[in-house]
Amino acid sequence: MDEWKHTWPQYLVMFGVLPKSKFNEDSDVATILQKLGYSRVWRTWNGFEEDEKRKGGVEVWKWTST
């Protein structure tokens, strides 16, 4: 079976709770993103803090590897 080929985006925008979420038993989403070459470049409050799925503001991650 052919491996799925894709291009990773230069920027990822997500609620701040996502990078803290567990990806698997050994690491969280932020760790996986960093291994892929992404780093957080911006963060702000979003006004939806009462919703558990939207906590942590909004974050922008940029692909910085070459």
PyMOL Python script that loads the backbone (N, CA, C, O; Angstrom):
from pymol import cmd

cmd.read_pdbstr("""\
ATOM      1  N   MET A   1       0.843  -1.180   0.000  1.00  0.00           N
ATOM      2  CA  MET A   1       0.000   0.000   0.000  1.00  0.00           C
ATOM      3  C   MET A   1       0.889   1.243   0.000  1.00  0.00           C
ATOM      4  O   MET A   1       1.884   1.309   0.722  1.00  0.00           O
ATOM      5  N   ASP A   2       0.517   2.224  -0.817  1.00  0.00           N
ATOM      6  CA  ASP A   2       1.293   3.465  -0.899  1.00  0.00           C
ATOM      7  C   ASP A   2       1.112   4.296   0.360  1.00  0.00           C
ATOM      8  O   ASP A   2       0.023   4.381   0.928  1.00  0.00           O
ATOM      9  N   GLU A   3       2.208   4.902   0.775  1.00  0.00           N
ATOM     10  CA  GLU A   3       2.144   5.797   1.936  1.00  0.00           C
ATOM     11  C   GLU A   3       1.494   7.110   1.509  1.00  0.00           C
ATOM     12  O   GLU A   3       1.754   7.619   0.419  1.00  0.00           O
ATOM     13  N   TRP A   4       0.644   7.650   2.383  1.00  0.00           N
ATOM     14  CA  TRP A   4      -0.021   8.906   2.093  1.00  0.00           C
ATOM     15  C   TRP A   4       1.008  10.028   2.027  1.00  0.00           C
ATOM     16  O   TRP A   4       1.782  10.216   2.965  1.00  0.00           O
ATOM     17  N   LYS A   5       1.020  10.762   0.941  1.00  0.00           N
ATOM     18  CA  LYS A   5       1.968  11.870   0.771  1.00  0.00           C
ATOM     19  C   LYS A   5       1.215  13.179   0.963  1.00  0.00           C
ATOM     20  O   LYS A   5       0.114  13.361   0.443  1.00  0.00           O
ATOM     21  N   HIS A   6       1.821  14.079   1.713  1.00  0.00           N
ATOM     22  CA  HIS A   6       1.192  15.369   1.968  1.00  0.00           C
ATOM     23  C   HIS A   6       2.276  16.392   2.295  1.00  0.00           C
ATOM     24  O   HIS A   6       3.423  16.042   2.570  1.00  0.00           O
ATOM     25  N   THR A   7       1.893  17.636   2.258  1.00  0.00           N
ATOM     26  CA  THR A   7       2.775  18.732   2.635  1.00  0.00           C
ATOM     27  C   THR A   7       2.250  19.328   3.926  1.00  0.00           C
ATOM     28  O   THR A   7       1.071  19.669   4.025  1.00  0.00           O
ATOM     29  N   TRP A   8       3.123  19.453   4.916  1.00  0.00           N
ATOM     30  CA  TRP A   8       2.717  20.061   6.183  1.00  0.00           C
ATOM     31  C   TRP A   8       2.570  21.567   5.977  1.00  0.00           C
ATOM     32  O   TRP A   8       3.360  22.166   5.247  1.00  0.00           O
ATOM     33  N   PRO A   9       1.571  22.187   6.609  1.00  0.00           N
ATOM     34  CA  PRO A   9       1.389  23.634   6.485  1.00  0.00           C
ATOM     35  C   PRO A   9       2.482  24.396   7.222  1.00  0.00           C
ATOM     36  O   PRO A   9       3.081  23.878   8.165  1.00  0.00           O
ATOM     37  N   GLN A  10       2.736  25.615   6.793  1.00  0.00           N
ATOM     38  CA  GLN A  10       3.735  26.448   7.454  1.00  0.00           C
ATOM     39  C   GLN A  10       3.237  26.907   8.821  1.00  0.00           C
ATOM     40  O   GLN A  10       4.027  27.033   9.757  1.00  0.00           O
ATOM     41  N   TYR A  11       1.935  27.158   8.945  1.00  0.00           N
ATOM     42  CA  TYR A  11       1.350  27.621  10.206  1.00  0.00           C
ATOM     43  C   TYR A  11       0.220  26.695  10.642  1.00  0.00           C
ATOM     44  O   TYR A  11      -0.531  26.178   9.815  1.00  0.00           O
ATOM     45  N   LEU A  12       0.114  26.495  11.950  1.00  0.00           N
ATOM     46  CA  LEU A  12      -1.000  25.772  12.559  1.00  0.00           C
ATOM     47  C   LEU A  12      -1.641  26.699  13.580  1.00  0.00           C
ATOM     48  O   LEU A  12      -0.939  27.315  14.383  1.00  0.00           O
ATOM     49  N   VAL A  13      -2.960  26.807  13.560  1.00  0.00           N
ATOM     50  CA  VAL A  13      -3.691  27.639  14.517  1.00  0.00           C
ATOM     51  C   VAL A  13      -4.597  26.706  15.309  1.00  0.00           C
ATOM     52  O   VAL A  13      -5.351  25.925  14.728  1.00  0.00           O
ATOM     53  N   MET A  14      -4.524  26.786  16.644  1.00  0.00           N
ATOM     54  CA  MET A  14      -5.305  25.868  17.474  1.00  0.00           C
ATOM     55  C   MET A  14      -5.605  26.490  18.828  1.00  0.00           C
ATOM     56  O   MET A  14      -4.957  27.449  19.246  1.00  0.00           O
ATOM     57  N   PHE A  15      -6.596  25.927  19.502  1.00  0.00           N
ATOM     58  CA  PHE A  15      -6.838  26.317  20.884  1.00  0.00           C
ATOM     59  C   PHE A  15      -5.688  25.789  21.742  1.00  0.00           C
ATOM     60  O   PHE A  15      -5.156  24.710  21.479  1.00  0.00           O
ATOM     61  N   GLY A  16      -5.313  26.547  22.758  1.00  0.00           N
ATOM     62  CA  GLY A  16      -4.163  26.223  23.591  1.00  0.00           C
ATOM     63  C   GLY A  16      -4.259  24.915  24.341  1.00  0.00           C
ATOM     64  O   GLY A  16      -3.236  24.393  24.783  1.00  0.00           O
ATOM     65  N   VAL A  17      -5.450  24.367  24.502  1.00  0.00           N
ATOM     66  CA  VAL A  17      -5.590  23.090  25.195  1.00  0.00           C
ATOM     67  C   VAL A  17      -5.048  21.942  24.342  1.00  0.00           C
ATOM     68  O   VAL A  17      -4.606  20.935  24.896  1.00  0.00           O
ATOM     69  N   LEU A  18      -5.069  22.060  23.020  1.00  0.00           N
ATOM     70  CA  LEU A  18      -4.639  20.966  22.155  1.00  0.00           C
ATOM     71  C   LEU A  18      -3.159  20.595  22.334  1.00  0.00           C
ATOM     72  O   LEU A  18      -2.870  19.406  22.473  1.00  0.00           O
ATOM     73  N   PRO A  19      -2.210  21.534  22.341  1.00  0.00           N
ATOM     74  CA  PRO A  19      -0.812  21.133  22.514  1.00  0.00           C
ATOM     75  C   PRO A  19      -0.544  20.404  23.837  1.00  0.00           C
ATOM     76  O   PRO A  19       0.401  19.620  23.938  1.00  0.00           O
ATOM     77  N   LYS A  20      -1.371  20.663  24.839  1.00  0.00           N
ATOM     78  CA  LYS A  20      -1.192  20.005  26.137  1.00  0.00           C
ATOM     79  C   LYS A  20      -1.837  18.628  26.186  1.00  0.00           C
ATOM     80  O   LYS A  20      -1.603  17.865  27.123  1.00  0.00           O
ATOM     81  N   SER A  21      -2.647  18.304  25.184  1.00  0.00           N
ATOM     82  CA  SER A  21      -3.359  17.025  25.149  1.00  0.00           C
ATOM     83  C   SER A  21      -2.392  15.881  24.875  1.00  0.00           C
ATOM     84  O   SER A  21      -1.387  16.049  24.185  1.00  0.00           O
ATOM     85  N   LYS A  22      -2.708  14.732  25.418  1.00  0.00           N
ATOM     86  CA  LYS A  22      -1.881  13.547  25.202  1.00  0.00           C
ATOM     87  C   LYS A  22      -2.032  13.041  23.770  1.00  0.00           C
ATOM     88  O   LYS A  22      -3.148  12.857  23.285  1.00  0.00           O
ATOM     89  N   PHE A  23      -0.910  12.818  23.102  1.00  0.00           N
ATOM     90  CA  PHE A  23      -0.903  12.214  21.778  1.00  0.00           C
ATOM     91  C   PHE A  23      -0.895  10.694  21.906  1.00  0.00           C
ATOM     92  O   PHE A  23      -1.612   9.979  21.205  1.00  0.00           O
ATOM     93  N   ASN A  24      -0.068  10.238  22.815  1.00  0.00           N
ATOM     94  CA  ASN A  24      -0.016   8.823  23.177  1.00  0.00           C
ATOM     95  C   ASN A  24       0.444   8.757  24.634  1.00  0.00           C
ATOM     96  O   ASN A  24       0.542   9.793  25.292  1.00  0.00           O
ATOM     97  N   GLU A  25       0.719   7.591  25.134  1.00  0.00           N
ATOM     98  CA  GLU A  25       1.063   7.492  26.558  1.00  0.00           C
ATOM     99  C   GLU A  25       2.410   8.111  26.902  1.00  0.00           C
ATOM    100  O   GLU A  25       2.690   8.362  28.075  1.00  0.00           O
ATOM    101  N   ASP A  26       3.261   8.366  25.889  1.00  0.00           N
ATOM    102  CA  ASP A  26       4.597   8.896  26.151  1.00  0.00           C
ATOM    103  C   ASP A  26       4.758  10.384  25.872  1.00  0.00           C
ATOM    104  O   ASP A  26       5.697  11.002  26.374  1.00  0.00           O
ATOM    105  N   SER A  27       3.870  10.968  25.087  1.00  0.00           N
ATOM    106  CA  SER A  27       4.083  12.375  24.735  1.00  0.00           C
ATOM    107  C   SER A  27       2.765  13.094  24.468  1.00  0.00           C
ATOM    108  O   SER A  27       1.721  12.482  24.244  1.00  0.00           O
ATOM    109  N   ASP A  28       2.862  14.418  24.501  1.00  0.00           N
ATOM    110  CA  ASP A  28       1.695  15.246  24.203  1.00  0.00           C
ATOM    111  C   ASP A  28       1.824  15.812  22.790  1.00  0.00           C
ATOM    112  O   ASP A  28       2.838  15.608  22.122  1.00  0.00           O
ATOM    113  N   VAL A  29       0.802  16.514  22.348  1.00  0.00           N
ATOM    114  CA  VAL A  29       0.765  17.049  20.992  1.00  0.00           C
ATOM    115  C   VAL A  29       1.904  18.055  20.768  1.00  0.00           C
ATOM    116  O   VAL A  29       2.506  18.067  19.695  1.00  0.00           O
ATOM    117  N   ALA A  30       2.205  18.891  21.759  1.00  0.00           N
ATOM    118  CA  ALA A  30       3.285  19.877  21.622  1.00  0.00           C
ATOM    119  C   ALA A  30       4.624  19.199  21.342  1.00  0.00           C
ATOM    120  O   ALA A  30       5.400  19.675  20.514  1.00  0.00           O
ATOM    121  N   THR A  31       4.894  18.100  22.023  1.00  0.00           N
ATOM    122  CA  THR A  31       6.151  17.366  21.816  1.00  0.00           C
ATOM    123  C   THR A  31       6.230  16.829  20.390  1.00  0.00           C
ATOM    124  O   THR A  31       7.278  16.905  19.749  1.00  0.00           O
ATOM    125  N   ILE A  32       5.133  16.293  19.903  1.00  0.00           N
ATOM    126  CA  ILE A  32       5.108  15.773  18.526  1.00  0.00           C
ATOM    127  C   ILE A  32       5.324  16.903  17.529  1.00  0.00           C
ATOM    128  O   ILE A  32       6.091  16.755  16.578  1.00  0.00           O
ATOM    129  N   LEU A  33       4.650  18.034  17.743  1.00  0.00           N
ATOM    130  CA  LEU A  33       4.821  19.173  16.836  1.00  0.00           C
ATOM    131  C   LEU A  33       6.265  19.672  16.832  1.00  0.00           C
ATOM    132  O   LEU A  33       6.806  19.997  15.774  1.00  0.00           O
ATOM    133  N   GLN A  34       6.887  19.734  18.000  1.00  0.00           N
ATOM    134  CA  GLN A  34       8.278  20.172  18.075  1.00  0.00           C
ATOM    135  C   GLN A  34       9.205  19.215  17.334  1.00  0.00           C
ATOM    136  O   GLN A  34      10.151  19.652  16.679  1.00  0.00           O
ATOM    137  N   LYS A  35       8.944  17.921  17.430  1.00  0.00           N
ATOM    138  CA  LYS A  35       9.748  16.933  16.702  1.00  0.00           C
ATOM    139  C   LYS A  35       9.583  17.081  15.195  1.00  0.00           C
ATOM    140  O   LYS A  35      10.500  16.769  14.435  1.00  0.00           O
ATOM    141  N   LEU A  36       8.423  17.552  14.761  1.00  0.00           N
ATOM    142  CA  LEU A  36       8.175  17.783  13.342  1.00  0.00           C
ATOM    143  C   LEU A  36       8.763  19.104  12.853  1.00  0.00           C
ATOM    144  O   LEU A  36       8.742  19.380  11.653  1.00  0.00           O
ATOM    145  N   GLY A  37       9.288  19.924  13.768  1.00  0.00           N
ATOM    146  CA  GLY A  37       9.914  21.182  13.378  1.00  0.00           C
ATOM    147  C   GLY A  37       9.086  22.426  13.637  1.00  0.00           C
ATOM    148  O   GLY A  37       9.429  23.504  13.152  1.00  0.00           O
ATOM    149  N   TYR A  38       8.002  22.300  14.389  1.00  0.00           N
ATOM    150  CA  TYR A  38       7.146  23.451  14.700  1.00  0.00           C
ATOM    151  C   TYR A  38       7.532  24.061  16.045  1.00  0.00           C
ATOM    152  O   TYR A  38       8.039  23.375  16.933  1.00  0.00           O
ATOM    153  N   SER A  39       7.284  25.350  16.174  1.00  0.00           N
ATOM    154  CA  SER A  39       7.436  26.021  17.465  1.00  0.00           C
ATOM    155  C   SER A  39       6.327  27.062  17.599  1.00  0.00           C
ATOM    156  O   SER A  39       5.864  27.627  16.608  1.00  0.00           O
ATOM    157  N   ARG A  40       5.910  27.304  18.844  1.00  0.00           N
ATOM    158  CA  ARG A  40       4.851  28.287  19.078  1.00  0.00           C
ATOM    159  C   ARG A  40       5.415  29.684  18.873  1.00  0.00           C
ATOM    160  O   ARG A  40       6.457  30.030  19.431  1.00  0.00           O
ATOM    161  N   VAL A  41       4.723  30.484  18.070  1.00  0.00           N
ATOM    162  CA  VAL A  41       5.194  31.837  17.779  1.00  0.00           C
ATOM    163  C   VAL A  41       4.251  32.922  18.277  1.00  0.00           C
ATOM    164  O   VAL A  41       4.616  34.097  18.312  1.00  0.00           O
ATOM    165  N   TRP A  42       3.033  32.529  18.665  1.00  0.00           N
ATOM    166  CA  TRP A  42       2.074  33.538  19.107  1.00  0.00           C
ATOM    167  C   TRP A  42       0.998  32.877  19.943  1.00  0.00           C
ATOM    168  O   TRP A  42       0.611  31.736  19.691  1.00  0.00           O
ATOM    169  N   ARG A  43       0.517  33.610  20.947  1.00  0.00           N
ATOM    170  CA  ARG A  43      -0.552  33.113  21.809  1.00  0.00           C
ATOM    171  C   ARG A  43      -1.355  34.298  22.331  1.00  0.00           C
ATOM    172  O   ARG A  43      -0.795  35.352  22.634  1.00  0.00           O
ATOM    173  N   THR A  44      -2.685  34.119  22.434  1.00  0.00           N
ATOM    174  CA  THR A  44      -3.543  35.162  22.971  1.00  0.00           C
ATOM    175  C   THR A  44      -4.744  34.539  23.660  1.00  0.00           C
ATOM    176  O   THR A  44      -5.024  33.353  23.487  1.00  0.00           O
ATOM    177  N   TRP A  45      -5.443  35.333  24.433  1.00  0.00           N
ATOM    178  CA  TRP A  45      -6.671  34.918  25.101  1.00  0.00           C
ATOM    179  C   TRP A  45      -7.772  34.855  24.059  1.00  0.00           C
ATOM    180  O   TRP A  45      -7.758  35.637  23.109  1.00  0.00           O
ATOM    181  N   ASN A  46      -8.738  33.931  24.212  1.00  0.00           N
ATOM    182  CA  ASN A  46      -9.757  33.789  23.180  1.00  0.00           C
ATOM    183  C   ASN A  46     -11.184  34.113  23.617  1.00  0.00           C
ATOM    184  O   ASN A  46     -12.062  34.239  22.764  1.00  0.00           O
ATOM    185  N   GLY A  47     -11.439  34.250  24.909  1.00  0.00           N
ATOM    186  CA  GLY A  47     -12.780  34.574  25.366  1.00  0.00           C
ATOM    187  C   GLY A  47     -13.703  33.387  25.537  1.00  0.00           C
ATOM    188  O   GLY A  47     -14.872  33.569  25.875  1.00  0.00           O
ATOM    189  N   PHE A  48     -13.212  32.170  25.315  1.00  0.00           N
ATOM    190  CA  PHE A  48     -14.030  30.963  25.435  1.00  0.00           C
ATOM    191  C   PHE A  48     -13.545  30.076  26.572  1.00  0.00           C
ATOM    192  O   PHE A  48     -13.695  28.857  26.493  1.00  0.00           O
ATOM    193  N   GLU A  49     -12.981  30.633  27.607  1.00  0.00           N
ATOM    194  CA  GLU A  49     -12.362  29.835  28.662  1.00  0.00           C
ATOM    195  C   GLU A  49     -13.350  28.955  29.427  1.00  0.00           C
ATOM    196  O   GLU A  49     -12.928  28.005  30.087  1.00  0.00           O
ATOM    197  N   GLU A  50     -14.642  29.241  29.360  1.00  0.00           N
ATOM    198  CA  GLU A  50     -15.603  28.403  30.074  1.00  0.00           C
ATOM    199  C   GLU A  50     -15.850  27.073  29.351  1.00  0.00           C
ATOM    200  O   GLU A  50     -16.396  26.143  29.945  1.00  0.00           O
ATOM    201  N   ASP A  51     -15.460  26.974  28.096  1.00  0.00           N
ATOM    202  CA  ASP A  51     -15.613  25.733  27.323  1.00  0.00           C
ATOM    203  C   ASP A  51     -14.327  24.924  27.449  1.00  0.00           C
ATOM    204  O   ASP A  51     -13.262  25.391  27.043  1.00  0.00           O
ATOM    205  N   GLU A  52     -14.410  23.719  28.006  1.00  0.00           N
ATOM    206  CA  GLU A  52     -13.232  22.874  28.246  1.00  0.00           C
ATOM    207  C   GLU A  52     -12.406  22.625  26.983  1.00  0.00           C
ATOM    208  O   GLU A  52     -11.182  22.527  27.062  1.00  0.00           O
ATOM    209  N   LYS A  53     -13.055  22.522  25.824  1.00  0.00           N
ATOM    210  CA  LYS A  53     -12.343  22.227  24.580  1.00  0.00           C
ATOM    211  C   LYS A  53     -11.615  23.439  24.017  1.00  0.00           C
ATOM    212  O   LYS A  53     -10.803  23.308  23.101  1.00  0.00           O
ATOM    213  N   ARG A  54     -11.901  24.619  24.561  1.00  0.00           N
ATOM    214  CA  ARG A  54     -11.313  25.852  24.017  1.00  0.00           C
ATOM    215  C   ARG A  54     -10.421  26.572  25.021  1.00  0.00           C
ATOM    216  O   ARG A  54     -10.043  27.721  24.787  1.00  0.00           O
ATOM    217  N   LYS A  55     -10.083  25.941  26.107  1.00  0.00           N
ATOM    218  CA  LYS A  55      -9.231  26.588  27.121  1.00  0.00           C
ATOM    219  C   LYS A  55      -7.819  26.809  26.600  1.00  0.00           C
ATOM    220  O   LYS A  55      -7.389  26.180  25.633  1.00  0.00           O
ATOM    221  N   GLY A  56      -7.121  27.698  27.249  1.00  0.00           N
ATOM    222  CA  GLY A  56      -5.717  27.923  26.911  1.00  0.00           C
ATOM    223  C   GLY A  56      -5.489  28.957  25.840  1.00  0.00           C
ATOM    224  O   GLY A  56      -4.380  29.063  25.316  1.00  0.00           O
ATOM    225  N   GLY A  57      -6.502  29.722  25.502  1.00  0.00           N
ATOM    226  CA  GLY A  57      -6.323  30.753  24.485  1.00  0.00           C
ATOM    227  C   GLY A  57      -6.199  30.159  23.090  1.00  0.00           C
ATOM    228  O   GLY A  57      -6.582  29.015  22.843  1.00  0.00           O
ATOM    229  N   VAL A  58      -5.658  30.961  22.189  1.00  0.00           N
ATOM    230  CA  VAL A  58      -5.401  30.536  20.818  1.00  0.00           C
ATOM    231  C   VAL A  58      -3.902  30.616  20.589  1.00  0.00           C
ATOM    232  O   VAL A  58      -3.256  31.584  20.991  1.00  0.00           O
ATOM    233  N   GLU A  59      -3.353  29.598  19.943  1.00  0.00           N
ATOM    234  CA  GLU A  59      -1.915  29.555  19.674  1.00  0.00           C
ATOM    235  C   GLU A  59      -1.671  29.415  18.182  1.00  0.00           C
ATOM    236  O   GLU A  59      -2.444  28.779  17.465  1.00  0.00           O
ATOM    237  N   VAL A  60      -0.577  30.023  17.727  1.00  0.00           N
ATOM    238  CA  VAL A  60      -0.112  29.845  16.357  1.00  0.00           C
ATOM    239  C   VAL A  60       1.265  29.193  16.442  1.00  0.00           C
ATOM    240  O   VAL A  60       2.160  29.674  17.136  1.00  0.00           O
ATOM    241  N   TRP A  61       1.406  28.095  15.722  1.00  0.00           N
ATOM    242  CA  TRP A  61       2.677  27.378  15.640  1.00  0.00           C
ATOM    243  C   TRP A  61       3.193  27.505  14.213  1.00  0.00           C
ATOM    244  O   TRP A  61       2.425  27.404  13.256  1.00  0.00           O
ATOM    245  N   LYS A  62       4.500  27.728  14.075  1.00  0.00           N
ATOM    246  CA  LYS A  62       5.119  27.903  12.753  1.00  0.00           C
ATOM    247  C   LYS A  62       6.150  26.805  12.523  1.00  0.00           C
ATOM    248  O   LYS A  62       6.908  26.442  13.422  1.00  0.00           O
ATOM    249  N   TRP A  63       6.161  26.289  11.309  1.00  0.00           N
ATOM    250  CA  TRP A  63       7.164  25.304  10.945  1.00  0.00           C
ATOM    251  C   TRP A  63       8.468  26.047  10.726  1.00  0.00           C
ATOM    252  O   TRP A  63       8.541  26.933   9.875  1.00  0.00           O
ATOM    253  N   THR A  64       9.497  25.698  11.481  1.00  0.00           N
ATOM    254  CA  THR A  64      10.760  26.435  11.438  1.00  0.00           C
ATOM    255  C   THR A  64      11.921  25.618  10.916  1.00  0.00           C
ATOM    256  O   THR A  64      12.998  26.167  10.685  1.00  0.00           O
ATOM    257  N   SER A  65      11.736  24.323  10.722  1.00  0.00           N
ATOM    258  CA  SER A  65      12.820  23.473  10.192  1.00  0.00           C
ATOM    259  C   SER A  65      12.987  23.704   8.700  1.00  0.00           C
ATOM    260  O   SER A  65      12.059  24.119   8.006  1.00  0.00           O
ATOM    261  N   THR A  66      14.173  23.431   8.233  1.00  0.00           N
ATOM    262  CA  THR A  66      14.431  23.589   6.789  1.00  0.00           C
ATOM    263  C   THR A  66      14.657  22.264   6.151  1.00  0.00           C
ATOM    264  O   THR A  66      14.889  22.192   4.944  1.00  0.00           O
TER     265      THR A  66
END
""", "prot")
cmd.dss("prot")
cmd.show_as("cartoon", "prot")
cmd.util.cbc("prot")
cmd.orient("prot")
